[in-house]
């Protein structure tokens, strides 16, 4: 074994709480690309961006964001990102790796936190989503389950946009791989979640027309996900009152300060494997975030 292989083996995360049987179940055959079941792919319908159901809240797009720090070797944390197509409501939760058991458990946790009933799930073609456990769960719970076309990220564009605007802007591109990192990132997302959904307005594309060589786009007025849910006619008064009460209890300035402190603290605890000569702008952002805490 070479020196580089020894160094990678010594830096892999160690989870002492797992038994040998649990380690085998949670092990990744290919940490970069878990392979989906080809027979299962044929049973899950393909839905393109133009065919998405964005007129009713409850249909979500899901994706994983890797925190590998520029080095895909070994296991590292992943952020499960769930975005509602109608309102833009975004939920995030960190998992240990791409193993389907962690992704499925986090998806169930997020469903319990959603302020609206879950009606459908749309994912890419990764094995962390295209598996028998999630497919059978959707069948039992009467949830619509669809997938994107292979190598067509525009079919999952809503959650892909949130991968940067919510996850990357808060967490960055550093490496997180230990139990401590997982706990810290979930603490950050606990604060980031209400700040994003109650105080960050976004616009939605209403119409796109082509005139000659130019494309004209028309957007609706900027609203927060909470404001879109409050005006949705399919919502009950009790649900609207519950979110309105939570909104008046929140302080956006205090949430912003907590996000900056936790983001800086997470950066100080990360294992940055990026080449500093190749990514100087990230090193500068990392140094700035460290000074915030």
C-alpha positions in Angstrom: 0.0 0.0 0.0 1.4 3.4 -1.0 1.8 6.4 1.2 -1.2 8.2 -0.4 -3.4 5.1 0.2 -2.3 5.0 3.8 -3.1 8.6 4.3 -6.6 8.3 2.8 -7.3 5.2 5.0 -6.2 7.1 8.1 -8.5 10.1 7.3 -11.7 8.1 6.7 -14.4 8.8 9.3 -14.9 6.3 12.0 -18.3 5.8 13.5 -17.7 3.8 16.7 -21.4 3.4 17.4 -22.0 1.1 14.4 -21.8 -2.7 14.8 -20.3 -4.9 12.1 -23.7 -5.8 10.7 -24.8 -2.1 10.5 -21.5 -1.2 8.8 -22.2 -3.8 6.1 -25.8 -2.5 5.6 -24.7 1.2 5.5 -21.6 0.6 3.3 -21.4 2.1 -0.1 -20.2 0.0 -3.0 -19.4 3.1 -5.0 -19.5 6.3 -2.9 -19.5 8.6 -6.0 -22.4 7.0 -7.9 -24.7 4.5 -6.3 -26.2 2.5 -9.1 -30.0 2.3 -9.4 -31.9 -0.9 -10.2 -32.5 -1.0 -13.9 -35.7 -2.9 -13.6 -37.0 -0.3 -11.1 -36.1 2.5 -13.5 -38.7 1.2 -16.0 -41.5 1.3 -13.4 -40.9 5.0 -12.4 -42.2 7.5 -15.0 -40.0 10.2 -16.5 -41.3 13.8 -16.0 -39.6 16.7 -17.8 -39.4 20.3 -16.6 -42.3 21.3 -18.8 -44.5 18.6 -17.4 -43.9 19.3 -13.7 -46.9 19.9 -11.4 -46.2 23.4 -9.9 -49.8 24.6 -9.5 -50.4 22.8 -6.1 -48.2 22.7 -3.0 -47.0 19.2 -2.0 -45.1 18.1 -5.1 -41.4 18.3 -4.2 -38.0 17.8 -6.0 -35.2 16.1 -4.0 -31.5 16.0 -4.5 -28.2 15.4 -2.6 -25.4 17.9 -2.2 -22.0 16.4 -1.5 -19.5 17.9 1.0 -16.4 16.3 -0.3 -14.1 19.3 -0.3 -12.9 18.6 -3.8 -11.8 15.0 -3.0 -14.3 12.3 -3.6 -12.3 9.6 -1.8 -13.8 7.9 1.2 -17.2 8.7 2.9 -18.4 12.3 3.4 -21.6 14.0 4.5 -24.4 14.8 2.1 -27.2 17.3 2.4 -30.6 16.1 1.4 -32.4 19.1 -0.3 -36.2 19.1 -0.7 -38.0 21.9 -2.5 -41.7 22.4 -3.0 -42.5 23.3 -6.6 -45.4 25.7 -5.9 -44.2 27.7 -2.9 -40.4 27.2 -3.0 -40.4 25.9 0.6 -37.0 24.3 1.2 -36.0 21.7 3.8 -32.5 20.5 4.3 -30.9 17.7 6.4 -27.5 16.2 6.5 -26.9 12.5 6.2 -23.7 10.4 6.6 -23.3 9.4 3.0 -25.3 8.4 -0.1 -26.5 5.1 1.3 -30.2 4.7 0.7 -31.0 3.9 4.4 -29.8 7.4 5.4 -31.5 9.2 2.5 -34.8 7.4 3.1 -34.7 8.1 6.9 -34.0 11.8 6.3 -36.7 12.1 3.7 -39.2 10.7 6.3 -38.0 13.2 8.9 -38.4 16.1 6.4 -41.9 14.9 5.5 -42.9 15.2 9.2 -41.7 18.8 9.3 -43.4 20.0 6.1 -46.2 22.5 6.8 -48.3 20.9 3.9 -49.1 17.3 3.0 -46.7 15.6 0.8 -48.2 14.5 -2.6 -45.4 13.6 -4.9 -41.6 13.2 -5.1 -39.4 13.9 -8.1 -35.7 12.9 -8.1 -32.8 12.2 -10.4 -31.7 8.7 -11.4 -29.2 8.1 -8.5 -29.4 4.9 -6.5 -29.9 6.8 -3.3 -33.5 7.6 -4.6 -34.2 4.9 -7.2 -34.4 1.9 -4.8 -37.0 -0.6 -3.6 -37.4 1.0 -0.2 -38.5 4.5 -1.4 -40.5 3.1 -4.3 -42.5 0.8 -2.0 -42.9 3.6 0.5 -44.5 5.8 -2.2 -46.8 3.0 -3.2 -47.9 2.4 0.3 -48.4 6.1 1.1 -50.1 6.8 -2.3 -47.4 9.3 -3.3 -46.5 10.1 -6.9 -42.9 9.1 -7.6 -41.2 10.4 -10.8 -37.7 10.9 -12.1 -35.7 13.1 -14.5 -34.3 12.1 -17.8 -30.7 10.9 -17.5 -28.1 13.7 -17.6 -30.8 16.4 -17.8 -30.5 18.6 -14.7 -33.1 21.0 -16.0 -35.8 18.4 -15.2 -34.8 19.0 -11.6 -34.1 22.6 -11.9 -36.0 24.0 -8.9 -34.0 22.0 -6.3 -30.8 22.4 -8.3 -31.1 26.1 -7.9 -31.6 25.7 -4.1 -28.5 23.6 -3.9 -26.5 26.7 -4.5 -28.7 29.5 -3.1 -29.4 27.7 0.2 -26.8 25.0 0.8 -23.6 26.2 -0.9 -24.0 29.8 0.2 -24.3 28.7 3.8 -22.0 25.7 3.9 -19.5 26.3 1.0 -17.4 23.7 -0.7 -15.4 22.4 2.3 -15.1 18.7 3.4 -17.4 17.4 6.2 -17.2 13.7 7.1 -17.4 13.0 10.8 -20.2 12.7 13.3 -19.2 16.2 14.7 -19.6 17.7 11.3 -23.0 16.1 10.8 -24.3 17.4 14.1 -22.9 20.9 13.4 -24.4 21.1 9.9 -27.8 20.0 11.2 -27.7 22.7 13.8 -26.9 25.2 11.1 -29.9 24.0 9.0 -32.2 24.3 12.0 -31.6 28.1 12.0 -31.3 28.4 8.2 -34.6 26.7 7.6 -36.9 29.4 9.1 -34.7 32.2 7.8 -35.0 30.9 4.2 -38.7 30.0 4.2 -40.0 33.1 6.1 -37.7 36.0 5.1 -36.1 35.2 1.7 -38.4 36.3 -1.2 -38.0 34.6 -4.5 -39.6 35.1 -8.0 -41.3 32.4 -10.1 -41.2 32.2 -13.8 -44.7 32.6 -15.2 -44.2 32.8 -18.9 -41.4 32.5 -21.5 -41.9 33.5 -25.1 -39.5 33.7 -28.0 -39.6 36.6 -30.4 -37.1 36.1 -33.1 -33.7 35.5 -31.5 -34.8 36.9 -28.1 -36.5 35.2 -25.2 -38.8 37.3 -23.0 -39.5 36.0 -19.5 -42.3 37.2 -17.2 -42.1 36.7 -13.5 -44.5 37.1 -10.6 -43.9 39.5 -7.8 -41.2 38.4 -5.3 -42.7 36.5 -2.3 -41.4 34.3 0.4 -42.4 30.6 0.5 -44.5 31.5 3.6 -46.4 34.2 1.7 -47.1 31.9 -1.2 -48.5 29.3 1.2 -50.6 31.9 3.0 -52.3 32.8 -0.3 -52.8 29.2 -1.5 -56.5 28.4 -1.7 -56.0 24.7 -0.9 -54.8 25.4 2.6 -56.9 25.4 5.7 -57.3 28.3 8.1 -55.7 26.3 11.0 -52.5 25.7 9.0 -52.4 29.4 7.9 -52.8 30.5 11.5 -50.1 28.1 12.7 -47.5 29.5 10.2 -48.6 33.1 10.9 -48.0 32.6 14.6 -44.6 31.1 14.0 -43.7 34.0 11.7 -44.4 36.6 14.3 -42.2 34.8 16.8 -39.1 34.9 14.5 -36.5 37.6 14.4 -34.8 37.8 11.0 -31.7 39.7 12.2 -31.2 37.2 15.0 -31.5 34.3 12.7 -29.0 35.8 10.3 -26.5 36.3 13.0 -26.9 32.8 14.2 -26.4 31.5 10.6 -23.2 33.4 10.3 -21.8 32.2 13.6 -22.7 28.6 12.9 -21.4 28.7 9.3 -18.1 30.1 10.5 -17.8 27.5 13.3 -18.5 24.7 10.8 -15.8 26.0 8.5 -13.3 26.1 11.3 -14.0 22.4 12.1 -14.0 21.2 8.5 -11.3 19.1 6.8 -10.5 21.3 3.8 -8.9 19.2 1.0 -9.2 21.8 -1.7 -6.0 22.8 -3.5 -5.4 26.3 -2.3 -3.6 27.3 -5.5 -6.6 26.1 -7.5 -9.4 27.7 -5.4 -8.0 30.9 -3.9 -11.5 32.5 -3.8 -12.8 29.7 -1.6 -9.8 30.0 0.8 -10.5 33.7 1.1 -14.2 33.1 1.9 -13.2 30.4 4.4 -10.9 32.8 6.2 -13.6 35.4 6.3 -16.2 33.0 7.7 -13.7 31.9 10.4 -13.5 35.5 11.7 -17.2 35.8 12.1 -17.4 33.3 15.0 
